[in-house]
Amino acid sequence: MKRKITLIAIIISLLTIGPAFSQIQSPWEGRILTTYGNSITAIGNGNQEAPYKMSKHTPWQILVADKMGFSKHYGRGVGGQRFTWNENTWWANEDGSYNNRPNGKNQQPENTSVHLGAFSSWDRITTMIPKESDLILIMGGTNDWGQPIGEMTFDVNNRTDKQWAESEYFTGDFDLNCFKGGVASTILKMQTWCPDAVIVLVTPLAGRGKTPGKNAIEEDKRNNMVTSQYAQAIKEVGFMMGIPIIDLFGRAGINNFNRSQFIKDTVHPYGIGEQNKGNEAIARVIIGELMRIMPQF
């Protein structure tokens, strides 16, 4: 009798299994997701709540938020920005979301404020990141291409980030003029600002190329540096800082020999025609990895 009941239960279970994504039992159900980064993050900028609006070219963050059951998503990308320190600026809406950035021709929109754009900027972090965030995904490195990788050198007297140095939390900073220092500083400040959030680093997307729509034989270089070196550096810093890593570079199935299917221009996973393979590849990796990363109790 028990065997018969078990067999019936198995059959019912098999009949109720739909497409793989629709049956995910997410540990993040009902939580709040914030994504922080550059223009690849800016693809899904803004404040969104479930149920999420889907389209032909749905951004990767919305695919993640929908499939993982997040109740809200805050997209906080600033195009052209990097971990390595710089003082380029952008304009924020009143809720801290991105509005635009100066290009030498446009004027500051009404009801916006001016902020620094570097990932490690205390000004940017405190402006952009809602404290209610349960999970903060930090994805960058694309625009650091060609910058010195350096080391995680901490100095109690480092005041490069003036707003951080003037804050009540200041105890020093990492070397912001190199990539590893910028990544470590971003983690330090993000943990300080949102101590109850889980912070996850995501390595940059592979497939950088010189010619839009074309495959390539090798990684594109700048100052004899390639994106894979920055992906490896992120993993090293994350390990030293005790931060979970999602290795998008090494897991998305994108490379120079098939980049034309995923990358529309030189680096961006925009939709191509009727296809949305770039966004879907990113979402697939992040969804899979988030199943093994648990929220705070």
Residue pairs with C-beta under 8 A, 6 or more apart in sequence:
17 23
21 67
21 287
24 67
24 68
24 69
24 287
24 291
26 67
26 68
26 69
26 290
26 291
27 290
27 291
27 293
27 294
27 295
28 68
28 69
28 70
28 134
28 135
28 290
28 295
29 68
29 69
29 70
30 69
30 70
30 71
31 69
31 70
31 71
31 134
31 135
31 295
32 70
32 71
32 72
32 73
32 74
32 130
32 132
32 133
32 134
32 135
33 61
33 64
33 65
33 68
33 70
33 72
33 73
33 74
33 133
33 134
33 135
33 137
34 73
34 74
34 76
34 129
34 130
34 133
34 135
34 136
34 137
34 197
35 41
35 44
35 61
35 73
35 74
35 75
35 76
35 77
35 136
35 137
35 139
36 76
36 77
36 119
36 128
36 129
36 136
36 137
36 138
36 139
36 190
37 76
37 77
37 81
37 119
37 137
37 138
37 139
37 140
37 202
38 77
38 78
38 79
38 80
38 81
38 82
38 139
38 140
38 142
38 143
39 77
39 78
39 79
39 80
39 142
39 268
40 77
40 139
40 142
40 204
40 205
40 267
40 268
40 269
41 61
41 75
41 76
41 77
41 139
42 75
42 77
42 78
42 79
42 98
43 59
43 60
43 61
43 77
43 268
43 269
43 270
43 279
44 59
44 60
44 61
44 62
44 73
44 75
44 77
45 75
45 76
45 77
45 97
45 98
46 75
46 97
47 72
47 73
47 74
47 75
47 95
47 97
48 62
48 65
48 72
48 73
48 75
49 71
49 72
49 73
50 65
50 66
50 69
50 70
50 71
50 72
51 66
52 62
52 65
52 66
52 73
53 62
54 62
54 66
56 271
56 274
56 276
57 270
57 271
57 276
57 279
58 276
58 279
59 75
59 279
60 269
60 278
60 279
60 280
60 282
60 283
60 286
61 73
61 75
61 283
62 73
63 279
63 280
63 283
63 287
64 70
64 283
64 286
64 287
64 290
65 72
65 73
67 283
67 287
68 287
68 290
70 135
74 97
74 129
74 130
74 133
75 97
76 96
76 97
76 98
76 128
76 129
77 98
78 90
78 98
78 101
78 117
78 124
79 101
80 88
80 101
80 117
80 143
81 88
81 90
81 117
81 118
81 119
81 140
81 143
82 118
82 119
82 140
82 141
82 142
82 143
82 144
82 147
82 182
83 118
83 119
83 120
83 140
83 141
83 144
83 179
83 182
83 183
83 186
84 118
84 144
84 147
84 148
84 176
84 177
84 178
84 179
84 182
85 118
85 120
85 160
85 161
85 176
85 177
85 182
86 117
86 118
87 116
87 118
88 101
88 116
88 117
88 118
89 101
89 102
89 114
89 115
89 116
89 117
90 98
90 99
90 100
90 101
90 102
90 114
90 115
90 117
91 98
91 99
91 100
91 101
91 102
91 108
91 109
91 112
91 113
91 114
91 115
92 98
92 99
92 112
92 113
92 114
92 115
92 127
92 128
93 99
93 111
93 112
94 111
94 112
96 127
96 128
96 129
96 130
97 128
98 128
99 109
99 112
100 106
100 109
100 112
101 117
102 108
108 114
113 127
115 121
115 123
115 124
115 127
116 123
116 124
116 163
117 124
118 124
118 176
118 182
119 138
119 140
119 182
119 183
119 186
120 161
120 174
120 176
120 182
120 183
120 185
120 186
120 189
121 161
121 163
121 164
122 161
122 163
122 164
122 167
122 189
123 161
123 163
125 186
125 189
125 190
125 193
126 163
126 193
129 136
129 190
129 193
129 194
131 193
131 194
133 194
133 197
134 196
134 197
134 198
134 295
134 296
135 197
135 198
135 200
135 290
135 295
136 190
136 194
136 197
136 198
136 199
136 200
137 200
137 202
137 246
137 286
138 186
138 187
138 190
138 199
138 200
138 201
138 202
139 201
139 202
139 203
139 204
139 248
140 183
140 204
141 179
141 203
141 204
141 227
141 230
141 231
141 233
141 234
142 204
142 205
142 208
142 227
142 267
144 179
144 182
144 230
145 208
145 222
145 225
145 226
145 227
145 230
146 222
146 223
146 225
147 178
147 179
147 225
148 177
148 178
148 179
149 178
149 179
149 180
149 225
149 229
149 230
149 233
150 175
150 177
150 178
150 179
150 180
150 181
151 175
151 178
151 180
151 181
152 174
152 175
152 180
152 181
152 184
152 237
152 240
153 174
153 175
153 181
154 172
154 173
154 174
154 175
154 184
155 172
155 173
155 174
155 175
156 171
156 172
157 172
158 172
158 173
158 174
158 175
158 176
159 165
159 173
160 173
160 176
160 177
161 173
161 176
161 185
164 170
164 173
164 189
165 173
169 192
173 185
173 188
174 180
174 181
174 182
174 184
174 185
174 188
175 181
176 182
176 185
179 230
179 233
180 233
180 236
180 237
183 201
183 233
183 234
183 237
183 238
184 237
184 240
184 241
187 199
187 201
187 237
187 238
187 241
187 243
188 241
190 197
190 199
191 199
196 296
197 296
198 244
198 293
198 294
198 295
198 296
199 243
199 244
200 243
200 244
200 245
200 246
200 290
200 293
201 234
201 237
201 238
201 243
201 244
201 245
201 246
202 245
202 246
202 248
202 286
203 230
203 231
203 234
203 235
203 245
203 246
203 247
203 248
203 249
203 250
204 227
204 230
204 231
204 234
204 248
204 249
205 248
205 249
205 252
205 254
205 263
205 267
205 269
205 278
205 282
206 227
206 228
206 231
206 248
206 249
206 250
206 252
206 254
206 255
206 256
207 254
207 255
207 256
207 258
207 259
207 262
207 263
207 267
208 219
208 220
208 227
208 259
208 263
208 266
208 267
209 215
209 216
209 220
209 256
209 259
209 263
209 266
210 216
210 220
210 266
211 266
212 263
212 264
212 265
212 266
213 260
213 264
213 272
214 259
214 260
215 256
215 257
215 258
215 259
215 260
216 256
216 257
216 259
217 256
217 257
218 256
219 226
219 227
219 228
219 256
220 226
220 227
220 266
227 249
228 249
231 247
231 249
231 250
234 245
235 245
235 247
237 243
238 244
238 245
239 245
244 289
244 293
246 285
246 286
246 289
246 290
247 285
248 282
248 285
248 286
251 285
251 288
251 289
252 262
252 281
252 282
252 284
252 285
253 281
254 262
254 263
254 278
254 281
261 272
261 275
261 277
262 269
262 272
262 277
262 278
262 281
263 269
263 278
264 270
264 271
264 272
264 278
268 278
269 277
269 278
269 279
269 281
269 282
270 278
270 279
271 278
271 279
272 278
